[in-house]
Amino acid sequence: MTADRVRKNTPPEINAQIDREIAGSIRYFAGLDNLEITRRIRELDREWDVERALEANAAALGITGLVLGVFRDRRWLVLPGLVLPFLLQHAVQGWCPPLEVLRRLEFRTRKEIDREKYALKVLRGDFTDLHLSAGGSPTDRAEAALRAADVWNG
């Protein structure tokens, strides 16, 4: 799976930071009402994952280099000549030089985004077979939701 290859090819400290941010988000939303949780889930539905950002940046740079190469100076054609092999390398290996930059800019994999979204849905009570103790502390509820998300996320 691509998401696993991206995490495998991302420095551990970046993965750990992303995991901490997800856990922090779940702890924060565990103390809020369902309306706020729903708002956050909608934000997550619109969040660009690292694959989308990589593809969009490669396309933009490729088109820019092609247009400038055709209308300005042929030397601009080197830009798509550099970008496209990076995109191919990412497709084959799950890594390319821009990947670490995008990960440092906090672009997450779809699996990481879905982990947060699933945990929020657990907090919101979307799953009838997963009841979190309403009397538990927000931290306890958050930890239980993250465990459920990890089971679902595999």
Phi, psi and omega in degrees: 000140184299318182301320179292323178293323178296313179297321180297327182262011177255137178306139184305326182293328178288315176301317181297320178296317178297316179297320178296320180294322177296312180299319178297320178297316181294319177298319180297310184287343177296337179264004182251172181276171184296332178297317178292321178298317179298319178300316180293321178299320177296321176298318180295326177297333181264351183292133176282132174274171185297326179296314181296318179296318180296314180296317181294318179294319179296317179296316181297314179294320179297314179294319179299313179297320179295312180297313180294326178293324180281319188258345183243290186210131183302337180298337177295341180294346176293332181299306176295333177294336176269321186289315185297320175297327176297317180295318176296317178301318179295318180297323183276316188254343184081013179214149169200160184307320181291344184300314181297322178298313180295323179293321177293333176277009174073028169281128184255163174285161177300323180296322178292319177297315180295328177299313178296316182297316180296316179298321177295321178294325175296314178301320183288342178092025182292337187250113186295332181274357178241086180266123174268144180295118179294334181277349181290161178291158176305323179295317178297317179296320179296315180297319178295320179295319178295320177298317178297319180295322179294322177295314180294319185283347177070000000 
